[in-house]
Amino acid sequence: MKKRFILAIETGGTKIQMVLGADNGEIFYRYRTCVDREKGFEGILDRVTDALPSLLEKAEELGGAIERIGIGFGGPVQTATGTAIWSAQIDGWGNFPVTQFFEEKTGIPSYLYNDSNAAAWGEYCLGAGRGTDIFFYTNIGSGVGGGIVIDGKLFDGQGFGVAEFGQSYLYDPCYKGSSIYPVNHIERICSGWGIEARLRRETIPEDSVLWELCSFRQQELDCRMWGQGIHAGDSFSLKILEETAEYFAIALCNVLCFYSPQVIAIGGGVSLIGEPLLERIRYYTEQYVYQNCKGRYRIVKSELDEDVVLAGTLLLTGAE
């Protein structure tokens, strides 16, 4: 009997991941490539389309066939119609019929999910959310997203996405826009791209280790170098860490007020900095959190790391 695979696709702001897996979240084969932002959404579709023949062939080599396709999309989606509503990172996705595109290309039933919703479900079922009644997942990557599980069900609002954590507003003393009030999305302040923008525009002390890490080219500073600076005890890197952690913690306190999750799991590429980041987020959250939540929540790192969206997409697609 042929094995029946699910093809799970994750499209984000910096990477595209594709895996062959099962409806229990198990992954058998991985494929990864990078996003070329200048080519917009068409560049992502071209990369995925180019990879499809080799993935179909790989499924045959593994003794099976792809029977369903699930897409974890980096932006809000209309679940019922499989339509991408918008992307903050990549131009051109507005109201694009994603599932229709893949079904026409492959003839395989396809399903679309917001990537953070998929990640929340994956982490709830297979990671740090196991055993909780109320669970919140967020990521600090190229963007910032959020997903929530309540009483064992993925909460999706009216079917157009909910818990859009990265789009919530905070006071931003560095704001340079035209609004009356200096406010900004948490995504623009605390995402990997937001942090890198600050690293590249702020005045860095001459003795900072970041200069050596970026070969004295400030415009090439990235979060990986920033993480190295943090672990090296660089004072400027630690300053940015404190500010980022405090902003992020204030936003998490709003989540705690609204939903009172027992566990908050943080994923995404920036979370790979690990305990130096998590410890400061925990510290500031405890300073600001409402009294009724004190002692009733935990903030942890995602257990599934870079597989979190893919695992959730496999699980959700397998249940369709």
C-alpha positions in Angstrom: 0.0 0.0 0.0 1.3 3.4 -1.0 2.2 5.9 1.7 0.1 9.0 1.7 2.1 12.2 2.2 1.2 15.7 3.0 3.3 18.5 1.4 3.6 21.3 3.9 4.8 24.6 2.7 5.9 27.6 4.8 6.3 30.9 3.1 7.7 33.8 5.2 9.6 37.0 4.7 13.1 35.4 4.5 12.7 31.7 3.8 10.6 29.0 2.1 10.4 25.6 3.7 8.7 22.6 2.2 8.4 19.1 3.8 6.9 15.8 3.1 5.2 14.6 6.2 2.3 12.8 7.9 -0.9 13.9 9.5 0.7 13.4 13.0 3.3 16.0 12.3 6.1 13.7 11.5 8.5 14.9 8.8 10.2 12.6 6.3 11.9 15.0 3.9 12.9 18.6 3.9 13.5 21.2 1.2 14.5 24.8 2.0 15.3 27.9 -0.1 15.5 31.7 0.4 13.1 34.4 -0.4 14.1 37.1 -2.9 12.0 40.1 -1.6 12.6 42.2 -4.7 10.7 39.7 -6.8 7.6 39.9 -4.5 5.0 37.2 -4.2 5.6 36.0 -7.8 9.2 35.1 -6.9 8.0 33.0 -4.0 5.5 31.2 -6.2 8.2 30.6 -8.8 10.5 29.1 -6.2 7.8 26.8 -4.9 6.6 25.8 -8.4 10.1 25.0 -9.5 10.5 22.7 -6.5 7.3 20.8 -6.9 8.5 18.2 -9.5 11.4 17.1 -7.3 9.1 16.8 -4.3 6.6 14.8 -6.2 9.4 12.6 -7.4 10.8 12.3 -3.8 7.4 11.1 -2.6 7.5 8.3 -5.1 11.1 7.4 -4.0 9.8 7.1 -0.4 7.1 4.7 -1.6 4.1 7.0 -1.7 2.4 10.0 -3.2 1.4 13.5 -2.1 -2.4 13.5 -1.3 -2.8 16.9 0.2 -1.0 20.2 0.3 -1.0 22.6 3.3 0.4 26.1 3.2 1.4 28.1 6.2 1.3 31.7 4.9 3.2 34.6 6.5 0.2 37.0 6.8 -3.6 37.1 7.4 -5.7 34.7 5.4 -9.4 34.0 4.7 -9.5 30.3 5.8 -12.7 29.3 4.2 -11.7 30.4 0.7 -8.0 29.8 0.9 -7.2 33.4 0.1 -4.2 35.4 1.3 -5.5 38.8 2.5 -2.2 40.7 2.8 1.5 40.4 3.7 3.5 43.0 5.7 6.8 41.5 4.4 6.2 40.7 0.7 4.5 42.8 -1.9 1.7 41.5 -4.1 -0.2 39.0 -2.0 -3.3 41.1 -1.6 -6.4 38.8 -2.0 -4.5 36.2 -3.9 -6.3 32.8 -4.2 -3.5 30.6 -2.9 -5.3 27.2 -2.7 -6.8 27.7 -6.1 -3.3 28.4 -7.5 -1.8 25.1 -6.1 -4.8 23.0 -7.0 -4.6 24.2 -10.6 -0.9 23.5 -10.7 -1.0 20.1 -9.1 -4.5 18.7 -9.1 -4.0 18.0 -5.4 -6.5 19.3 -2.7 -4.8 22.3 -1.0 -5.5 24.2 2.3 -4.3 27.5 3.6 -3.5 28.7 7.1 -1.9 31.7 8.7 1.6 30.6 9.7 1.3 31.7 13.3 -2.0 29.9 13.7 -0.3 26.8 12.3 2.6 27.3 14.6 0.4 27.7 17.6 -1.4 24.5 16.8 1.8 22.6 16.2 3.4 23.9 19.5 0.2 23.2 21.4 -0.1 19.6 20.2 3.6 18.6 20.0 5.6 21.1 22.0 5.4 23.5 24.9 1.6 23.9 24.9 0.8 20.2 25.7 -1.6 19.9 28.6 -2.6 23.5 28.7 -6.2 24.9 28.6 -5.2 28.3 27.2 -2.0 28.6 25.2 -0.4 31.5 23.3 2.3 31.2 20.7 4.3 34.1 19.2 7.4 34.4 17.1 10.2 37.0 16.8 11.4 36.5 13.2 11.3 38.6 10.1 7.9 39.5 11.4 6.0 39.0 14.7 2.8 36.9 14.7 0.5 35.3 17.2 -1.8 32.4 17.7 -4.0 31.2 20.5 -5.6 27.8 21.5 -8.5 27.9 23.9 -9.9 24.7 25.5 -8.2 22.5 22.9 -9.4 24.5 19.9 -7.4 26.8 17.6 -9.2 30.2 17.9 -9.5 31.9 14.5 -12.0 34.7 15.2 -14.4 35.1 12.3 -12.2 33.1 10.0 -10.0 35.9 8.9 -7.3 35.6 11.6 -7.1 36.7 15.2 -4.4 37.3 17.9 -2.5 39.3 15.4 0.0 40.2 18.1 2.6 41.8 15.8 0.0 44.4 14.6 -0.8 45.6 18.1 0.4 49.1 18.9 3.0 50.4 21.4 4.4 53.8 22.2 7.6 54.2 20.2 10.0 57.0 21.2 11.9 56.4 18.0 8.9 56.9 15.7 9.5 59.2 12.8 6.1 59.0 11.0 3.3 61.5 10.5 0.8 60.3 13.0 -0.3 62.6 15.9 1.0 60.1 18.5 4.4 58.3 18.4 3.0 54.7 18.2 4.1 51.8 16.1 3.3 48.1 15.6 5.1 45.7 17.8 6.3 44.0 14.6 8.1 47.1 13.4 9.8 47.6 16.8 10.7 44.0 17.8 10.8 41.9 14.7 14.2 40.8 13.3 13.9 43.4 10.6 12.9 46.0 13.1 15.9 45.2 15.3 18.2 45.3 12.3 16.9 48.6 11.2 17.8 50.0 14.7 21.2 48.4 14.7 22.0 50.0 11.3 20.8 53.6 12.2 21.9 54.1 15.8 25.3 55.5 16.8 27.4 52.5 17.9 30.2 53.1 20.4 33.7 52.7 18.9 34.6 49.9 21.4 31.5 47.7 20.5 32.3 44.2 19.4 29.7 44.7 16.7 32.1 46.7 14.5 34.4 43.7 14.2 31.5 41.3 13.6 30.2 43.4 10.7 33.7 44.2 9.4 33.0 47.9 10.1 30.1 47.9 7.7 27.2 49.0 9.9 24.6 48.5 7.1 25.4 44.7 7.2 24.6 44.2 10.9 22.0 41.5 11.4 20.4 39.7 14.4 22.8 36.9 14.3 25.7 39.4 14.9 23.6 41.1 17.6 23.1 37.7 19.3 26.8 37.2 19.3 27.3 40.6 20.8 24.8 39.8 23.5 26.6 36.5 24.4 29.9 38.4 24.4 28.5 40.9 27.0 28.8 43.9 24.6 27.2 46.9 26.3 25.5 48.3 23.2 24.1 44.9 22.2 22.7 44.5 25.8 21.2 48.0 25.6 19.2 47.0 22.5 18.3 43.7 24.2 16.8 45.6 27.2 14.8 47.9 25.1 13.5 45.2 22.8 12.6 42.8 25.7 10.7 45.6 27.5 8.7 46.6 24.5 7.9 42.9 23.8 7.0 42.2 27.4 4.5 45.2 27.5 2.7 43.7 24.5 2.7 40.3 26.1 1.0 41.8 29.2 -1.9 42.8 27.0 -2.2 39.2 25.9 -2.2 38.0 29.5 -4.9 40.5 30.4 -7.2 39.4 27.5 -6.6 35.6 27.5 -4.7 34.6 30.6 -2.7 31.9 28.9 -1.0 29.4 31.2 1.9 29.1 28.8 3.4 31.6 26.3 5.8 30.0 23.8 8.2 32.2 21.8 9.6 31.0 18.5 11.2 32.5 15.4 14.8 33.0 14.4 15.5 35.8 16.9 14.4 33.5 19.8 17.4 31.3 19.0 19.4 33.9 21.1 17.9 31.8 23.9 18.0 32.6 27.6 19.5 36.1 27.5 16.4 37.2 25.5 13.8 35.1 27.3 15.1 36.0 30.8 14.7 39.7 30.1 11.3 39.3 28.5 10.2 37.3 31.6 11.7 40.0 33.9 9.8 42.9 32.2 6.6 41.0 31.9 6.6 40.4 35.6 7.0 44.1 36.2 4.0 45.1 34.1 1.6 42.2 34.3 -1.8 42.6 36.0 -1.9 41.2 39.5 -4.5 38.5 38.7 -2.0 36.8 36.3 1.0 36.8 38.6 2.3 33.3 39.2 -0.2 31.8 36.8 1.8 31.9 33.5 5.1 30.7 32.1 7.1 32.2 29.2 9.2 29.5 27.4 11.0 29.0 24.2 9.3 27.1 21.4 10.2 23.4 21.6 9.7 22.8 17.8 11.9 25.7 16.7 12.0 26.0 12.9 9.7 23.0 12.4 6.8 24.7 14.3 4.9 26.1 11.3 5.4 22.9 9.3 4.3 20.6 12.0 1.2 22.6 12.6 0.4 22.7 8.9 0.8 19.0 8.7 -1.6 18.5 11.6 -4.2 20.9 10.4 -4.1 19.6 6.8 -4.3 16.0 8.0 -7.5 16.9 9.9 -9.2 18.3 6.8 
